Amino acid sequence: MTYWFQDPGIKSLLPLATSTSIKGLASFFNMPALVIGANSLAEAFMPQPSIIDIFTTRCTTKRSFFVTDEFSEKFALKAARVLEGAGFTTHIWNKAQPEAPIDNVKECGAEMTTFEPDMIFAVGGGSVIDTAKAAWVLYERPDITDLGQVHPLGLLGLRKKAGLTVIPTTSGTGSECTMAAVLHDPETHRKIPIANGDLFPDLAILDPEFTVSMPPKLTAGTGLDALAHAVDGIMTPASNDITDAMGLRAIKLIFRYLPRAFRNGKDRESRLRMHIAATMAGACFGQNSCALTHGFGHAVGGLFGIHHGLSVGILIPYALQFYRPVTEKFLDICEVLKLRGSSADEQFAGLIGAMKGILKELDAPCSFKDLGIPEDDFNNRMEEMVTFAIEDIDTFFSPRPITRAESQKILQCAYHGQDVDF
């Protein structure tokens, strides 16, 4: 099976399109409308148009289709009741699966087509949101039979049938602010990123109450995903002043509030700030892509069944070390985290220490070996990992070009917890 990101023509055009010279001619920054806070679903008086006012204006048939999973169904029911009170007909599909398998997406798309909604709601974590985005494509464009070919060159022409509203129940994916979705192909055991400018949601509702029930491990994993988004979103050459501002603020919030949310899930201030940080990190990388944390994280996580956020989080220090010879943008991150030093090298060492430090604060390992992956198993799948990492579209946005040999070295360093010093 082939995918759009294996097309050499597309892969050569995307970095060019985000180069400094092209961005100087025309840059775009896309965001959904955001509603933030514990009163987002308008259960009490609001001194401005409510969510219902917004949906009543946008929805002519008042038919809402909710994509969720069994865990987040209770949150979908809460949102559905608010809409039903305003005369909306709702349907809840609670069968979304982790990692958004393509067959599961097709099942969702088929049921969506039968119901014919004019607003789609994704209520859940990253896999739920990605499932909703991809199923939305199938609903709007039944002529598209291969989701692996959905790419960012040219718009899909969505919104002729429905809009998309996202209500995240985790603080990490940032998918509520991106034009991307990551699917899973069970036949090849690899992550399939799809992207298109039409996949930006219309509206994102950030209700921190929906994240209070996240257990500590999920809080840590999703928070590390947001951190990787912000770090790589800043370091990639495709970044710009606006994405940098979003990413830097997200990093500051994550370092301050993620350990608090991890230690006490009912700390509502930290839950709200992490929700905002994750969305800002999503807005950062959603305009320009991530780089090696995700290119390599997709490869390792897909083959060994590692939680996405944990996989990309472990890779942050190693990716930064690989970028170090060609860029000093890490100094912006050091400034935000108040990491001082008499030289850039001292500041960089402090940054690597800080990244490993937050992993330890979250009881997360700093290497893949510490996850319990046998070394023989890791080495036996090395060629697959290198191929998947090199072909991943995120890898093409690395500030430093990378070879297969260098990819293998990075993976070995990340497995053993050794510094990338080449």
N, C-alpha and C positions, 0 to 999 in steps of 0.2 A: 504494500500500500504506500502511496506517495502523499505528501502533504505540501501545502503551499510554501512553507518555510524551507523546503528543500529545493525550490526553484532558484537557480543561480541568478536569474535576471531580477527577481524580486529582492533577493538578498543583497544585490549590489546597489539597487535603487534606494532602499530604505536608509542606509547610513548617509548616502549622498543627500537625500531629502532633508535630513536633520543636521546637515553640516552648517557651520557658522555662516558661510557665504549665502546659502539658501535661506537660512533663518533670518538673515539681515534683510532679505527682500520681502518675506511674508512669514509671520509666525501666527499660530492659532493656539488658543487656550480654551478648552471646553470643560464645562462643569454642569452637573445637574443643579436644579434648585435644591437647597438644603433646608430642612426643618429640624431644629436641634433642641432637645430637652425632654424632661419627663412628662410634659404636657403636650407633646407633639401630636398626639392623636385627638386633641381638642376635647377632652372629657370635662373641661371647665371653661369658663369665660376666657376669651382671647381678644385683645384690643386690636385685632387685625383680621383679615380674611382667614377662615379656618381651613383645615385640610378638606373638609367636606365642600366648602365653597370652591376650592381649587379643583377637586375632582368633578363636581357637578358642572363646572364650566367646560372641562375638557372631555367629559364622557357623555356622548349623546345617547347611547343605548343603556348605560348604567349596568354593564355586565363586567364583573371583576373576577379574574382567575388568579388564585393564589398558588404559587409554587412553594412548597416547604417540605420538611421531613418530619418524622414522627416526634422528634424532640421539640422542634420549634412550632409544631402545630398549635400549641396553646397560644402562642403570640399571634399566629395568623388568625385564629378564632377571635382574638380581641380586636384586631383591626377589621375583620369582616363584620363583627357586630356593629361597629361604628358606621360602616358603610350601609349595612342593612337598615339601620335606623333612618337613613336618608333615602331609602327607596331603591338601593342597589340590589341586584341579584348577584350572589357570590357563589363561587365553587372552589373548594379547597382540594388540591392534589398534594398528598403528603408522602409521596413515594420517592422523593429525591434521595440519591445515594451518595456516599462519600466519594470524592474525586470526580464526580460527574461522568460516569461511563456513557459512551456514545449511545448504546442501546437504550439506556434509561432516559436519555435526552429525547430520543425519538418517540418513546412511549409518552412522555410529557407533551411533546409537540402534537401528537395525534389526539390526545384528550383535549388539548387547547383548541385545536381545529374544530372539534365537535361542539365545544361550548361557545365559541365565537365571542371572546371578550373584546371590550374596547379599552380595558386597562389590565395589565398584567402586574401582579405583585410578587416579588421575591422576598420571602421572609425566612431568614436563616443565615448560615455562615457562607463562606466562599463557594462551596460546592453547590449549594442551593442557588445562589445568585448566578453562577456560571451555567447551571442547568437551565434556569429561566431565560437567560440571554440566548443560549443556543436554541432552545425550544421556540423562542420568539422568532428567530430566523426561519425555522421550519414552518411556523404558522403564517408568517407574512410572505414567505417565498417558497411555496411548495415545489417550485422547479429546482431548488437546491437539494440535491440528494447526497452530497458528500460534504459534510461540515469541515473536513480537513482541508478544504480548498477556500475557506472564508478568509480573505486577506485584507490588508488595510488600503490597498490601491483601488480607489473608486468606492462610492457608497452603495450600500445594499438596497436603499429605497424603502426602509422600514417606516412604520407609523401610518401606513395607509389603513391598517385595521385596528391597531392598538398602540398605546404608550407603555412605558415600563416604569414602575415605582419599586424602589428597593428599600427594605427595612432590615438592615444587618443585625444579627444577634450575636456576632463576635466582633472584636476590635482588632482587625489585622489585615483582612484580605484587600481592603480598599477598592473592591470591585464595584462598589456603589459610585465610584468616581472615575471609572476607566472605560475604555472602548474594547477591553479584552475579556476573554474567558479562557479558562484552561480545562480541557476535557481529558478523559482517559480512554485510550484505545486498549481494551483487554486483550486483543489479539496480538499486539506487539509489545504490550507492557510499557508503554511510554506515554508521557504527558503531551497533549496536543494543544498548543496555544492557538487561539483564533483571535482575530482583531479586525475591527472595522469602525469607522467614525460614527456609524449609526448606532453602535452598541452602547454609547453613553446613555445611562438612564435619564429619564425626564425629571425625576424627583427622588431624593433620598431622605428618609426619615430616620434620624439618629436619636433613638430613645434609649438612654442608658439603663433603664429598668429591664430591658430585654437582655442585658449582658450579665446581670447580677448572678445568675445561676451557673455561669461558666465555671467548671472546676479549675483548680490551679494549673494543671498541666496544659489544658486548652488555653487558658489565659496567657501562659508563657509562650506557647507555640504561636498563637495568633499575633501576640505582641512582637515576637521576633520577626515574623513575616513583615509586619509594618516597618520595623527597624531596617530590615534588608531593603524594602522598597525605597525608603528615604535615603539610605546611604548610597545605593547604586543609582537612584534617580538623580542624585547630585553629582556623582562621579562620572556618569556617562557623558560623552561629548554632545549628546542630543539635548542636554539640559539647557535651561535659559534662566533669566533673572527671576521670573515668577515661580518656576518649578523649584529653583534653589531656595527661595524664601519659604515655600510650603514645606520642603523637605527638612530644612534646618530647624524650623519651629517644631515639626513633628518629632525630630530626634530629641530636642530639649524636653518635650512633654513625655516622651517614652522613657527616658532615663529617670525622670522625676516620678512618674506615676505608675509605670508598669510593675516595678517591685512592690509598690503598695497594693495594687489590684491583685497581684499574685498572693501576697500574704493575707489579704482580707478582701474576699470577693464582694462583701457588702459595703465596702468603702465607696459610696456613691460619687464622691468627687473624683476619685481616681478612675472610676468607670466612665464618667462623662468625659474626662480629659483624654482617656485612651481612645474613646470613640471618635473624638475630634482629631486626635493624632493620627489614627488609622486612616481617616478620610483625607487628611492633609497629605499623608504619605502616598495615598492612592492618587491624589491629584498631581503629586510630584512625578511619580513614575508613569502615571497613566497618559501623560502627554509625550513621553519620550522613551519609555521602556526601561527595564532594569538591565543588568549586565551579567557578570559571572555568577553572582549568588544564585540567581534563578536559572540561568542556563545549565549550571552544574547541579543545582539543587533539584531541578526537574529530573535530571538523569539519575542521580543517586536515589532520590526519593521514590521515583517510579519503579526502579528495579528492586529495591529492598523494602518497599512498603513503609517508608519513614514519613511521619507527619510533615506536610509541606513546610510549615513555619519553622519547625525544628531543623529540617534539612538545610534550608536557606540561611537560617540563623547561625548555624555552625560554620558556614562558609564565609561569613562576613570578614573575619580577620585575614583569612587566606586571600580573599579577593582583593582587599585593600593592599596587602603586601605585594601582590602581583602588579597592581596599578602604580605603586609608589615610584618606579623609575621614570614614569612619563608624565606625571601630573602632581601638582601640589594643592589641588582643590580640597584635599583632606584638612588643610589648615582652616577652612571655613567651619568644618565640623569641630575642630579643636577649639576654635574661638567660642562657639556656642556652648560647649561643654566645659569651658574655662580650663583647658589643659595647657599649662604654660611650659616653657622650656627655653633654653638659651639658643636652641637651633631647631630647624625644621625636623631633623632626625630625632631630637629629644621629644618634640611634640608628637611625632608619629608613633614613637614607642609608647608614649602615654595613651594615645588613641587605641592602639592595639590592646594595651592593658585594660582600658575601659571597656572595650567590646567583649573581651574574655571575662571581665569582671561581672558584667551584667548577665552573661550566661551562667556564671556560678551563682549569682544571686537568685536566679530562677531555677536552680537545681538542674540545669541543662548541661550536657557534656560539651567539651570543647573540641572533640574529635569524633569521627565515625567509629573508631575502634571502641570508644567508651559506650557506644550504643549496644555493644555486644555482637556486632557483625563479625563473623569469623574471617580472619585474614585471607585464608584460602578462597573463601566465597567471594570476597571483595576483589581479589586478584584475578580470579577466574572470569569475572564479568567486566574486567577492565576495558577490553576492546569495545564492548557494548556501551559502557558508560562514556568513553571518550567519543564514540560516534554520536551518541545522543546529545552530549554536551556541545560538541562542535557544530552539529546541525541545528541546535536550538536557536531560535531567532534572537533571544536575549543575548546570547554570546556575541552576536555581531555588533552589539552596542558597547562592547568593552572599550575603555579608553586605550587599551594596549592590545594590539592584535595578538592572537594566540595560535600556536601550532598544536598538532596532535601530541608531540613529545612533551610540550609544556603542559598540556592538559593532563597527561598522565602523571606528571610530577606534582601538579597541584592536588590531584586526587590522592596521591600517596601522602603528601604532606597533611592533608585534611584527615586522612585516616589515622595517621600516627600522631597527629598533634604537633608537627614540626613546622618551623617557620618557612615561608616561601622566600628564598633568598637568591633567586635567579632572575 
